[in-house]
Amino acid sequence: MKFGEKNVGTIDRAVRILAGCILLAGFVLNMVTAPLSYLVVFFGIMWLVTGAIGTCPAYTVLGISTL
């Protein structure tokens, strides 16, 4: 499996996008305190982007594909 190759299936993409939106909404609504808020934003953006583009670098490294 090469980097940049699609390896995230439809259901996985939907879950990632939904989870990313929930995490970012939690940050925007101040539901998370300061030290943890940076991790929430990082994971929210990461899951939103990997869900949108359909490629997960961690899946590539581990040889996983949910397609």
C-alpha positions as CSV (number, residue, x, y, z in Angstrom):
1,M,0.0,0.0,0.0
2,K,1.4,3.4,-1.0
3,F,1.0,6.8,0.8
4,G,-1.9,8.8,-0.6
5,E,-3.8,5.7,-1.7
6,K,-7.4,5.6,-0.6
7,N,-7.8,3.2,2.3
8,V,-10.8,4.5,4.2
9,G,-14.2,3.0,3.4
10,T,-17.6,4.7,3.2
11,I,-18.8,3.9,6.7
12,D,-15.4,4.7,8.2
13,R,-15.4,8.0,6.4
14,A,-18.8,9.0,7.7
15,V,-17.9,8.1,11.3
16,R,-14.7,10.1,11.0
17,I,-16.4,13.2,9.6
18,L,-19.2,13.0,12.2
19,A,-16.6,12.5,15.1
20,G,-14.5,15.4,13.8
21,C,-17.5,17.7,13.6
22,I,-18.6,16.7,17.2
23,L,-15.1,17.3,18.6
24,L,-14.8,20.7,16.8
25,A,-18.3,21.7,18.0
26,G,-17.3,20.8,21.5
27,F,-14.3,23.1,21.2
28,V,-16.3,26.0,19.7
29,L,-18.9,25.7,22.4
30,N,-16.2,25.8,25.1
31,M,-17.2,22.3,26.4
32,V,-13.5,21.4,26.9
33,T,-10.9,23.0,29.2
34,A,-7.6,24.4,28.2
35,P,-5.0,21.6,28.2
36,L,-7.3,19.1,26.6
37,S,-8.8,21.5,24.1
38,Y,-5.7,21.4,21.9
39,L,-5.9,17.6,21.6
40,V,-9.6,17.9,20.8
41,V,-9.0,20.4,18.0
42,F,-6.1,18.3,16.7
43,F,-8.1,15.1,16.5
44,G,-11.2,16.9,15.3
45,I,-9.3,18.4,12.3
46,M,-7.4,15.1,11.7
47,W,-10.5,13.0,11.6
48,L,-12.4,15.5,9.5
49,V,-9.6,15.7,6.9
50,T,-8.9,12.0,6.7
51,G,-12.6,11.3,6.4
52,A,-13.0,13.9,3.6
53,I,-10.0,12.8,1.6
54,G,-10.4,9.0,2.2
55,T,-6.8,8.4,3.2
56,C,-5.4,7.7,6.6
57,P,-1.6,7.7,7.0
58,A,-1.8,5.5,10.1
59,Y,-3.8,2.9,8.2
60,T,-1.1,3.0,5.5
61,V,1.7,2.4,8.0
62,L,-0.3,-0.5,9.7
63,G,-1.4,-2.0,6.3
64,I,-5.1,-1.6,7.1
65,S,-7.8,-0.8,4.6
66,T,-11.5,-0.5,5.3
67,L,-12.5,-0.2,1.6
